[in-house]
Amino acid sequence: MNYKDTISRRKAFAATNRSVPTVASSTTQDLVRFPSIEALIKTARPAHSIHCMHPEKLHQAARMFVENFPGHSLYAIKANPDPYVLKKLHEAGINHFDVASLGEVKQVRDLFPDAHLAFMNPVKSREAIRAAYTTYGVRDFVIDTIDELNKIVEETDQAKDLLIVVRIAMPKGSAACALTGKFGCTPDAAIELLHAARAVAARVGISFHVGSQTLDPQSYADAIRKGGDILRRAGVKPDVFDVGGGFPVRGLGMDILPLTDYFDVIRKEIAALDLPETCEVWAEPGRGLSGDCSTLVVRVELRKGDLLYLNDGSFGNMFEVCSMNWKNNATLFRLSRKGSGKAPSKKSAPFRFYGPTCDSVDYMAGPFTLPDDANEGDWIALEGMGAYMAASQSRFNGFYSDTKIEIVPNAPTQRQAQLKIVK
């Protein structure tokens, strides 16, 4: 029995088990809407950072994968688990989800009872395995060790309807962020695990991850060939071939090829493998689906040379800007302020950022290109902030903002918005 056969069980669960907690978030309500970021700033003059959500970009990203990727696209919800994002993607056709914890399992199952969930964290607690299988209808699990396979078999009481996916390790390749080291097994270990999984599971598969923000489609070609070689050596016909995530987005200061270039490479390389006709091809886009859906608006509180001190930072909504050293596309907005009402300079200069906390690691090296007269009271809009940003923020030092608004071109400006969004 595969995941399609569990839908009736999930519907029954949804009808009889309403104790599953919903995720509390302001985004479950309708968002205040503006026609542009400039209109937001002119109307509200926000004193704290704000995520400007772009619903049309979520729709476009979802349709790109649904219509062009040669298989199923499982949204990796760790990238952005906000119910607003999940619902927009689901409305646009995403009904497969990569979950990595019991909390994510609960969240998606509560929102979308009929969705396909795959538990794609190679290390899971026994309690999470049992609850995912028994209570939430999850049948698909990933492993990279024999110990994890044994845990799954034991905690599902030797279930006969499992899909076990073996994750293999990949070198960094062209990714901005390598995902080697923590997860993934060697080719020889993968062969042993495929044989062990075939002996106990109804279906088996293979997966890998080429790294986050992968810049060259050839990385997928190399990985698919490596996966195909492992399958040939193992003599195993897979039920699933999972090419993982890593699909890049614009807005992070990098030149990005169209996603269709990546899909064309994947389609060509998959076709060259001797896979069964029934084998499903999967991908696990996280950033690729949600990364472009948000622009973060922050305010400059002070300038020291080329350093701009902002009202948000690495402990807040800019975790990856710091940790990944992104150089996000940045736009400066200025309103009239005491002593200076002039427009921003047409000359540009590189800047570095500090966040608002008292910790010196709250630093973003950039450089970020802005008008050379950027100063206190200016607002900066940073693109590409939809993935791994709000999801990673803390309340360190008392700084925290989870405010979101929608940007919908041609929408009327809501003049009372300042009362709604400024804390």
Buried (B, 14 or more C-beta within 10 A) or exposed (E): BBBEEBBEEBEEBBEEEEEBEEBEEEBEEEBBBBBBBBBBBEBBEBEBBBBBBBBEBBBEBBEBBBEBBBBBBBBBBBBBBBBBBBBBBBEBBBBBBBBBBBEBBBBBBBBBBEBBBBBBBBBBEEEBBBBBBEBBBBBBBBBBBBEBBEBBBEBBEEBEBBBBBBBBBBEBBBBBBBBBEEBBBEBEBBBBBBBBBBEBBBBBBBBBBBBBBBBBBBBBBBBBEBBBEBBEEBEBEBBBBBBBBBBBBEBBBBEBEEBBEBBBBBBBBBEEBEBEEEBBBBBBBBBBBBBBBBBBBBBBBEBEEBEBBBBBBBBBBBBBBBBBEBBBBBBBBBEEEEEEEEEBEEEEBEBBBBBBBEBEEBBBEBBBBBBBBBBEBBBBBBBBBBBBBBBBBEEBBEBBBBBBBBBBEEEEBBEEBBEEBEE
